[in-house]
């Protein structure tokens, strides 16, 4: 069984393959810096105002769709 490379930067997980089908082919469907207003608002709601956005300002928030199984 192949392993999936998982890296972490400032607590944000990054994967090199889909965790379901193990395919490395994917498409970025959403990409924003954590310091953009939309992401700041989401983080404030999701983490009830406890997210340290300044700590994450050099990180990109991405939603990626697998080309094989369509996992987001």
Backbone bond lengths (Angstrom), bond angles and torsions (degrees), N, CA, C in turn:
res aa  C-N    CA-C-N  psi(-1)  N-CA   C-N-CA  omega(-1)  CA-C   N-CA-C  phi
1 X - - - 1.446 - - 1.529 109.26 -
2 X 1.334 116.66 130.92 1.461 121.82 178.04 1.519 110.44 -73.57
3 X 1.310 115.32 149.81 1.455 119.16 176.47 1.520 109.80 -99.61
4 X 1.301 115.29 155.64 1.460 122.11 177.19 1.521 107.54 -102.15
5 X 1.310 115.99 126.35 1.459 121.33 178.34 1.523 108.44 -75.75
6 X 1.319 116.05 121.96 1.460 121.18 177.64 1.517 107.38 -119.58
7 X 1.321 115.25 124.63 1.457 120.09 175.83 1.520 108.24 -116.81
8 X 1.320 115.61 158.62 1.448 119.56 -178.95 1.521 108.88 -136.41
9 X 1.313 115.43 132.35 1.459 121.43 175.53 1.521 106.89 -128.61
10 X 1.303 115.86 117.28 1.463 122.05 -178.93 1.525 112.05 55.01
11 X 1.320 116.53 35.76 1.464 120.84 176.99 1.514 114.61 84.97
12 X 1.330 118.12 -1.06 1.464 122.20 179.75 1.528 108.19 -96.18
13 X 1.328 116.37 124.65 1.466 121.82 -177.18 1.524 110.63 -82.73
14 X 1.330 115.42 137.18 1.456 122.78 174.81 1.524 107.78 -127.25
15 X 1.332 116.91 132.30 1.461 121.41 -179.83 1.522 110.39 -116.73
16 X 1.324 116.52 148.19 1.457 120.33 177.69 1.525 112.05 -94.52
17 X 1.336 117.08 -12.07 1.473 122.20 179.84 1.517 109.44 -143.30
18 X 1.309 115.90 162.37 1.461 121.91 176.29 1.530 109.26 -66.16
19 X 1.335 118.72 132.38 1.460 120.62 179.96 1.536 113.10 -73.72
20 X 1.326 117.71 -10.93 1.462 121.35 179.33 1.525 111.56 -95.09
21 X 1.344 117.34 -56.05 1.473 120.10 -173.72 1.533 113.76 -105.14
22 X 1.331 117.52 -6.03 1.465 123.56 176.77 1.532 113.99 70.77
23 X 1.317 118.13 14.84 1.460 121.34 178.19 1.530 109.95 -83.36
24 X 1.321 116.29 141.87 1.463 121.09 -178.90 1.530 112.57 -90.51
25 X 1.314 118.56 -3.91 1.458 121.90 -177.70 1.528 110.40 -91.36
26 X 1.324 115.52 125.23 1.460 120.01 -179.76 1.525 110.13 -151.41
27 X 1.325 115.00 170.07 1.457 121.15 179.52 1.527 108.60 -130.24
28 X 1.323 116.16 130.61 1.463 120.16 176.20 1.526 107.64 -76.17
29 X 1.328 116.48 121.77 1.469 119.51 -179.80 1.525 112.81 -105.98
30 X 1.336 116.78 -12.72 1.459 121.27 176.49 1.510 107.68 -152.10
31 X 1.341 116.72 133.79 1.446 121.37 -176.71 1.522 108.85 -149.43
32 X 1.326 116.21 116.04 1.467 120.56 178.05 1.523 109.08 -146.33
33 X 1.298 115.98 149.60 1.461 121.71 173.34 1.529 108.46 -70.65
34 X 1.313 116.84 147.29 1.463 120.62 178.19 1.525 111.72 -64.01
35 X 1.334 118.50 -17.96 1.458 119.06 179.71 1.528 113.31 -90.47
36 X 1.330 118.47 4.14 1.467 121.50 174.64 1.528 109.01 -77.77
37 X 1.309 116.55 146.28 1.464 122.32 -172.94 1.535 113.28 -56.19
38 X 1.327 118.19 -41.93 1.465 121.39 -179.58 1.528 111.64 -59.21
39 X 1.314 117.13 -44.49 1.460 121.48 -179.59 1.524 110.41 -72.41
40 X 1.325 117.43 -38.88 1.467 120.57 176.47 1.523 110.56 -57.56
41 X 1.332 116.69 -45.88 1.468 120.99 179.51 1.524 111.30 -62.19
42 X 1.336 116.06 -45.25 1.468 120.30 178.41 1.532 111.07 -59.59
43 X 1.323 116.61 -47.37 1.465 120.73 -178.20 1.526 111.39 -63.96
44 X 1.325 117.01 -38.66 1.470 119.94 178.19 1.521 111.80 -63.79
45 X 1.318 117.20 -38.60 1.469 120.66 177.74 1.528 109.98 -73.21
46 X 1.328 117.26 -50.72 1.461 121.63 -175.35 1.531 112.30 -62.94
47 X 1.319 117.19 -35.39 1.461 120.69 -177.07 1.524 112.36 -111.66
48 X 1.318 115.74 19.97 1.467 123.82 174.55 1.527 112.78 48.83
49 X 1.331 114.99 43.09 1.458 120.87 176.68 1.519 114.96 79.34
50 X 1.326 117.80 5.04 1.469 121.54 -176.77 1.530 114.33 -97.13
51 X 1.316 118.69 0.93 1.466 121.16 179.96 1.527 109.75 -78.68
52 X 1.310 116.88 134.66 1.461 122.56 178.47 1.527 108.65 -92.20
53 X 1.332 115.95 86.44 1.463 121.66 -175.48 1.529 111.12 -64.01
54 X 1.318 118.39 -37.35 1.474 120.71 178.96 1.525 110.86 -60.36
55 X 1.312 117.58 -36.50 1.465 122.40 177.85 1.523 111.11 -63.39
56 X 1.334 116.60 -32.57 1.467 122.36 -176.15 1.527 113.69 -97.52
57 X 1.325 119.09 5.72 1.460 120.90 -170.90 1.532 114.55 -61.42
58 X 1.319 119.05 -22.88 1.466 120.61 179.39 1.533 112.24 -97.34
59 X 1.334 116.73 11.72 1.463 122.71 -179.34 1.531 108.81 -108.95
60 X 1.327 116.72 147.74 1.462 122.14 177.72 1.522 110.34 -104.46
61 X 1.317 116.45 132.85 1.462 122.95 174.75 1.522 107.35 -89.13
62 X 1.334 117.27 121.60 1.461 121.06 -178.79 1.518 110.87 -128.21
63 X 1.315 114.80 143.07 1.458 121.57 167.54 1.517 105.18 -113.24
64 X 1.323 115.50 124.75 1.463 122.26 -173.96 1.517 109.23 -119.79
65 X 1.333 116.51 137.36 1.463 122.11 179.38 1.530 109.35 -109.52
66 X 1.336 115.55 127.45 1.451 120.58 178.64 1.530 109.52 -68.44
67 X 1.326 116.49 136.50 1.460 121.71 -179.29 1.523 112.74 -73.52
68 X 1.325 117.38 -18.40 1.458 121.04 -177.34 1.536 112.27 -96.83
69 X 1.327 117.53 -56.48 1.474 120.48 -172.93 1.524 113.47 -105.29
70 X 1.338 117.79 -2.90 1.463 124.44 177.65 1.529 114.76 69.09
71 X 1.322 117.68 14.35 1.455 120.07 176.22 1.528 109.39 -61.43
72 X 1.316 117.27 138.11 1.465 121.85 175.10 1.505 108.38 -98.66
